[in-house]
Amino acid sequence: MTELKKASDPFAALRYKDYRRFVSAKFFLTVALQMQAVIMSWFIYEKTKDPLSLGLIGLVEAVPALSIALFGGHLADRLSRKKLMIWSTLLTFLASVFLVLVVKDLFHNQITLVYVTIFLIGLARGFHAPTQAAFWPQLVPKEKYVNASTWNSSLWQVGAVAGPAVGGFAYAWFGAFYSSIAVCAFIIVTLVLYTFMQDRHVVYKNANESIGESLSKGVKFVFSNQLIISAITLDLFAVLFGGAVALLPIFADEILKTGPQGLGILRAAPAVGAVVMALFLAYFPPHKDAGKKMLLSVAGFGLCMIGFALSKNFWLSCFLLFVSGALDNISVVIRATIIQTFTPDEMRGRVSAVNSIFVGSSNELGAFESGLAAKLLGLVPSVVLGGCATMLVVGITALKAKRLRGLRL
C-alpha cells in the first residue's frame, strides 16, 4: 500500500530541493519573457499597425535561436549545464536592460532596436533551451520523469499565465519603461535561484570526438528513433500552421475591440488551460494510450484555432484559447517524457537541441508564417486554413507513425 501511494504521489518530483529551485527559476524567467513579449508586440504594433511587423518578431528571435541551438546542445553535453544556464540568462538580462533604454526613447530608430533586443534574446535562448531541458532529468530519478515533466510544464504555464496578464496591465497602467524594469527584476531572481543549485556532472563518452561528429551523432539519434521524431514532427507542423498567438494584438484591436489589457488576457488564456490540464495530469498521468491521446489533443487544438478565428465574442475567444492550451499541454507532457525517457543522459543536450529547433520553428517561424499569411489571405481566413492544416498533419502522422499510435508510457 505504501509503495502504491508513493507511485501515485502527484508531488513526487517537487520533493527534490534542486528540482524545486529549477522549476521556480523557470517560472520567474517565463514570467519575465512573457511580459516582455506583450510589451514588445504592443509597442511595435502601436508604432506600425502592420501584421507583418508582428510576424517579424518571431522570425528575428528564431534565426539566432535555431542557428546556435545545435552548438548549444553540444556544449550542454560537454560543459557545466548549470553555468551555461547562468550565462545564457545573464545575456537575456543584458538584452532586457538594453530594451529599458530603448523604450525610454534614449535612441533613434526605436523599432529597429527593439528587433535587436529580440535577436539577442533569441541568441541566449539557443544556448539556454537545450541546456535546461538536459539538466532537469538529472534532478529526479527516472521513474519520476512523467511527474517531473508535468510539473515542468505546469510551472512554465503558470508563468505563461501570469506574464502576459501582468505585462498587459503593466503596459496599460505604467507604460513600456516601468514594465521593462519589472522584467529585469524577474530575471535577477532567476539568476539567484540558478546560483544556489548544485551542479551535476555527466560522464561523457567519446569525449575526443570532433564538434561535427558530436552534432551529427545527436541528429542521427533523433531521426533514427521513430517515437522521438514523430512526436517532435507532430508538434512542429501542428503549431507551425495552427498557432495564432502572433496575431492576437490584431484580434484584440480590430475584431474583439479591446486594448492591451484584453491582449494580456487573451495571451494568458491558453496558459490557464494548460495549468488546469497539468494539475489534472499530475494526479492522472497519461501512461495508457499516450500516443493516441497525443494525436487527439493536437487535432482538438486545430479545431480550437478554427473556432477562435471565427469568433467575434471576447469571452468565447478566451474559452477557445483556454481549451487549446489544455489540449496542447497533453502533447507537451507526452513529448517531453518521450524525449527524456528514450535518450541517454550524455546525449540529452544535443537531442534537446534538435527538439528546441523543431519547437522554435513551430513557434517563432509559425509566428512569421501567421503574419505573412494574414497579410496575403486576410486575418480570419489565414487562421482557419492553419487549423485545417493542423488536422491534416495529425491524420498523416497517425497513418505513418505506428509506434506512436501504440505508445504506452
C-alpha positions in Angstrom: 0.0 0.0 0.0 2.9 2.4 0.8 4.6 1.7 -2.5 1.3 2.3 -4.4 0.9 5.6 -2.6 4.4 6.7 -3.4 4.0 5.7 -7.1 0.9 7.8 -7.4 2.3 10.8 -5.4 1.3 13.9 -7.5 4.1 15.9 -5.8 6.8 13.3 -6.2 9.2 15.5 -8.3 8.7 18.6 -6.1 10.1 16.7 -3.1 13.6 17.2 -4.5 15.1 20.5 -3.4 17.1 21.4 -6.6 14.2 20.4 -8.8 12.0 22.9 -6.8 14.6 25.6 -7.4 14.8 24.7 -11.1 11.1 25.0 -11.7 10.9 28.1 -9.6 13.6 29.7 -11.7 11.9 28.6 -14.9 8.7 30.2 -13.6 10.3 33.6 -13.0 12.1 33.6 -16.3 8.9 32.6 -18.1 7.0 35.5 -16.4 9.8 37.9 -17.5 9.9 36.7 -21.1 6.1 36.6 -21.5 5.7 40.1 -20.0 8.4 41.2 -22.4 6.7 39.6 -25.4 3.5 41.5 -24.6 5.4 44.8 -24.1 7.4 44.4 -27.4 4.5 43.2 -29.5 2.1 46.0 -28.4 4.9 48.6 -28.6 5.7 47.6 -32.2 2.0 47.4 -33.2 1.4 50.8 -31.7 4.2 52.2 -33.9 3.5 50.3 -37.1 -0.1 48.9 -37.2 1.3 46.2 -39.5 0.6 42.4 -39.1 3.8 41.5 -40.8 5.8 43.5 -38.3 4.3 41.3 -35.6 5.3 38.2 -37.6 8.8 39.5 -37.9 9.2 39.3 -34.1 9.1 35.5 -34.3 11.4 35.4 -37.2 14.0 37.7 -35.7 14.1 35.6 -32.5 14.0 32.3 -34.3 17.0 32.9 -36.6 19.7 33.1 -33.9 18.0 30.6 -31.6 17.8 27.9 -34.3 21.2 28.7 -35.7 23.0 28.3 -32.4 20.9 25.5 -30.8 22.8 22.5 -32.0 26.1 24.0 -30.8 24.4 24.9 -27.6 23.3 21.3 -27.2 26.9 20.2 -27.9 28.1 22.5 -25.1 25.4 21.2 -22.8 26.8 17.7 -23.2 30.4 18.8 -22.6 30.4 21.7 -20.1 28.7 22.5 -16.8 25.0 22.8 -17.6 24.4 25.0 -14.5 27.0 27.5 -15.7 25.6 27.5 -19.2 22.1 28.3 -17.9 23.5 31.2 -15.8 25.5 32.7 -18.7 22.6 32.5 -21.1 20.2 34.0 -18.6 22.7 36.8 -18.0 22.7 37.6 -21.7 18.9 37.8 -21.6 19.2 40.2 -18.7 21.6 42.4 -20.5 19.3 42.5 -23.6 16.4 43.4 -21.3 18.3 46.3 -19.8 19.0 47.5 -23.3 15.3 47.3 -24.0 14.6 49.5 -21.0 16.9 52.2 -22.5 15.2 51.8 -25.9 11.6 52.3 -24.7 12.8 55.3 -22.7 13.4 56.9 -26.0 17.1 57.4 -25.5 17.9 56.3 -29.1 16.6 56.9 -32.5 15.1 54.1 -34.7 13.3 52.5 -31.7 11.6 49.8 -33.7 14.9 48.6 -35.2 16.5 48.5 -31.8 13.6 46.5 -30.3 14.3 43.9 -33.0 18.0 44.0 -32.0 16.8 43.1 -28.4 14.7 40.3 -29.7 17.7 38.9 -31.7 19.9 38.9 -28.6 17.2 37.1 -26.6 16.9 34.5 -29.3 20.7 34.0 -29.2 20.5 33.4 -25.4 17.6 31.0 -25.9 19.7 29.0 -28.4 22.0 28.1 -25.5 19.5 28.1 -22.7 16.7 25.9 -24.1 18.7 22.7 -24.8 20.8 23.1 -21.6 17.8 23.4 -19.2 16.0 20.6 -21.0 19.1 18.4 -20.5 19.6 19.5 -16.9 16.3 18.8 -15.2 16.3 15.0 -15.7 19.4 14.9 -13.6 17.5 16.3 -10.6 15.0 13.5 -10.2 15.1 9.6 -10.6 14.0 8.2 -13.9 10.8 6.8 -12.5 9.7 10.3 -11.7 10.1 11.7 -15.3 6.4 11.7 -16.1 5.6 13.6 -12.9 8.6 15.9 -13.4 7.5 16.6 -17.0 4.1 17.5 -15.8 5.3 20.0 -13.1 7.9 21.3 -15.5 5.1 22.1 -18.0 2.8 23.3 -15.2 5.1 25.8 -13.6 6.0 27.1 -17.1 2.4 27.5 -17.9 1.7 29.3 -14.6 4.4 31.7 -15.6 2.8 32.0 -19.1 -0.5 32.9 -17.4 1.0 35.5 -15.1 3.4 37.0 -17.6 1.0 38.2 -20.4 -1.6 39.3 -17.8 0.9 41.3 -15.8 2.6 42.6 -18.9 -0.7 43.8 -20.5 -1.9 45.5 -17.3 1.5 47.0 -16.5 1.8 48.4 -20.0 -1.6 50.0 -19.8 -1.1 51.4 -16.3 2.6 52.2 -16.2 3.9 52.2 -19.8 6.7 50.3 -21.5 9.5 51.7 -19.5 8.5 50.7 -16.0 7.1 47.4 -17.3 10.5 46.6 -18.8 12.2 47.3 -15.5 10.0 44.7 -13.8 11.1 42.2 -16.4 14.7 42.8 -15.4 13.8 42.2 -11.8 12.3 38.8 -12.5 15.4 37.8 -14.5 17.6 38.7 -11.5 15.5 36.3 -9.3 16.1 33.6 -11.9 19.9 34.1 -11.7 19.8 33.9 -7.9 17.9 30.6 -7.9 20.3 29.1 -10.5 23.3 30.1 -8.4 22.1 28.2 -5.4 21.5 24.9 -7.3 24.1 22.1 -7.1 25.9 21.4 -10.3 25.6 18.0 -11.9 28.3 16.4 -14.0 27.8 13.9 -16.8 30.1 11.1 -17.7 30.8 11.8 -21.4 31.5 9.0 -23.8 33.7 9.7 -26.8 35.0 12.9 -25.3 37.6 13.3 -28.0 35.2 13.3 -30.9 35.1 16.5 -33.0 32.2 19.0 -32.8 31.0 17.9 -36.2 30.9 14.2 -35.2 29.2 15.2 -31.9 26.4 17.2 -33.6 26.0 14.6 -36.4 25.6 11.8 -33.8 22.8 13.8 -32.0 20.9 14.5 -35.2 21.2 10.8 -36.3 19.9 9.6 -33.0 16.8 11.7 -33.2 16.0 10.8 -36.8 16.6 7.0 -36.2 14.1 6.9 -33.3 10.6 6.8 -34.7 8.9 7.7 -31.4 11.1 10.8 -30.9 11.0 12.1 -34.5 7.3 11.5 -34.9 6.4 13.3 -31.6 8.7 16.3 -32.5 7.4 16.5 -36.1 3.8 16.5 -35.0 4.5 19.5 -32.7 6.4 21.3 -35.5 3.8 21.2 -38.2 0.8 21.4 -36.0 1.9 24.6 -34.3 3.6 26.0 -37.4 0.2 26.1 -39.2 -2.2 26.2 -36.3 -0.8 28.9 -34.0 -2.4 32.4 -33.8 -0.5 33.9 -30.9 1.5 36.4 -33.0 -1.8 37.8 -34.4 -3.5 38.3 -31.0 -2.8 42.1 -31.0 -4.8 42.4 -34.2 -7.7 40.2 -33.0 -7.7 42.2 -29.8 -7.8 45.6 -31.6 -9.8 45.0 -34.8 -12.2 42.1 -34.1 -12.7 41.9 -30.3 -12.3 45.6 -29.7 -10.2 45.5 -26.6 -6.8 47.1 -25.7 -3.6 45.9 -24.1 -5.4 44.6 -21.1 -7.6 42.4 -23.3 -4.4 41.3 -25.2 -2.9 40.2 -21.9 -6.0 38.1 -21.0 -6.1 36.5 -24.5 -2.4 35.6 -24.3 -2.9 34.2 -20.8 -6.0 32.1 -21.7 -4.1 29.2 -23.3 -1.7 29.0 -20.4 -4.6 28.9 -17.9 -6.0 25.9 -19.7 -2.6 24.3 -19.7 -2.2 24.8 -16.0 -5.6 23.2 -15.3 -4.6 20.3 -17.5 -1.2 20.0 -15.9 -2.7 19.7 -12.5 -5.1 17.0 -13.8 -2.2 15.1 -15.4 -0.2 15.3 -12.1 -3.0 13.2 -10.5 -3.8 11.1 -13.6 -0.6 10.7 -15.6 -1.1 9.9 -19.3 0.5 6.4 -19.2 -2.1 4.4 -21.0 -2.6 5.1 -24.8 -0.3 8.0 -24.5 0.3 8.2 -28.3 -3.4 8.2 -29.2 -4.0 10.9 -26.5 -1.3 13.0 -28.1 -2.8 12.7 -31.6 -6.3 13.5 -30.4 -5.1 16.5 -28.4 -3.3 18.1 -31.3 -6.4 17.5 -33.6 -8.5 19.3 -30.9 -6.0 22.1 -30.8 -6.6 22.7 -34.6 -10.3 22.7 -34.1 -10.0 25.3 -31.4 -7.9 27.6 -33.7 -10.7 27.4 -36.3 -13.3 28.3 -33.8 -11.2 31.2 -32.4 -10.7 32.6 -35.9 -14.5 32.7 -36.4 -15.4 34.1 -33.0 -16.3 37.7 -32.5 -17.1 37.4 -28.8 -14.2 38.2 -26.4 -15.2 35.6 -23.8 -15.8 32.8 -26.4 -12.4 33.6 -27.9 -10.9 33.3 -24.4 -12.6 30.0 -23.8 -11.4 28.5 -27.1 -7.8 29.6 -26.3 -8.2 28.1 -22.8 -9.2 24.7 -24.3 -6.4 24.9 -26.9 -3.9 25.4 -24.1 -5.3 22.4 -22.2 -5.1 20.2 -25.2 -1.6 21.4 -26.2 -0.3 20.7 -22.7 -1.2 17.0 -23.1 1.0 16.9 -26.2 3.8 18.8 -24.4 4.0 16.5 -21.4 3.9 13.3 -23.5 6.5 14.6 -26.0 8.9 15.7 -23.1 8.5 12.4 -21.4 9.3 10.5 -24.7 12.4 12.5 -25.3 13.8 12.2 -21.8 12.9 8.5 -21.4 14.4 7.3 -24.6 17.6 9.5 -24.6 20.9 8.6 -22.9 22.0 11.3 -20.4 25.2 12.0 -22.3 23.2 12.9 -25.4 20.4 14.9 -23.8 21.9 18.3 -24.7 22.1 17.5 -28.4 18.7 15.8 -28.6 17.1 18.6 -26.6 18.8 21.0 -29.1 17.2 19.2 -32.0 13.8 19.4 -30.2 14.3 23.1 -29.4 15.0 23.7 -33.1 11.7 22.0 -34.0 9.8 23.7 -31.3 11.4 27.0 -32.1 10.5 26.5 -35.7 6.9 25.9 -34.8 6.6 28.8 -32.5 8.7 31.6 -34.0 8.6 30.6 -37.6 4.9 29.9 -37.1 4.6 33.5 -35.9 6.2 34.7 -39.1 4.0 32.4 -41.2 0.9 33.7 -39.4 1.8 37.3 -40.1 2.7 36.7 -43.7 -0.5 34.6 -44.3 -2.7 37.2 -42.6 -1.2 39.9 -44.9 -1.8 37.8 -48.0 -5.0 36.0 -47.2 -6.6 38.1 -44.6 -6.7 37.7 -40.8 -9.6 35.2 -40.3 -9.0 33.0 -43.4 -5.3 32.5 -42.6 -6.1 31.2 -39.1 -8.9 28.9 -40.4 -6.7 27.4 -43.0 -4.0 26.9 -40.5 -6.3 25.0 -38.2 -7.3 22.8 -41.1 -3.7 22.1 -41.9 -3.0 21.1 -38.3 -5.7 18.5 -38.5 -4.3 17.2 -41.8 -0.9 16.8 -40.2 -2.4 14.8 -37.4 -4.1 12.4 -39.9 -0.8 11.9 -41.8 1.1 11.3 -38.6 -1.5 8.8 -37.3 -1.2 6.8 -40.5 2.6 6.8 -40.7 3.8 6.6 -37.1 2.6 3.2 -35.8 4.9 3.1 -32.8 3.4 6.5 -31.6 -0.2 5.2 -32.0 0.6 2.3 -29.7 2.7 4.1 -27.2 2.3 3.5 -23.5 4.5 5.4 -21.0 
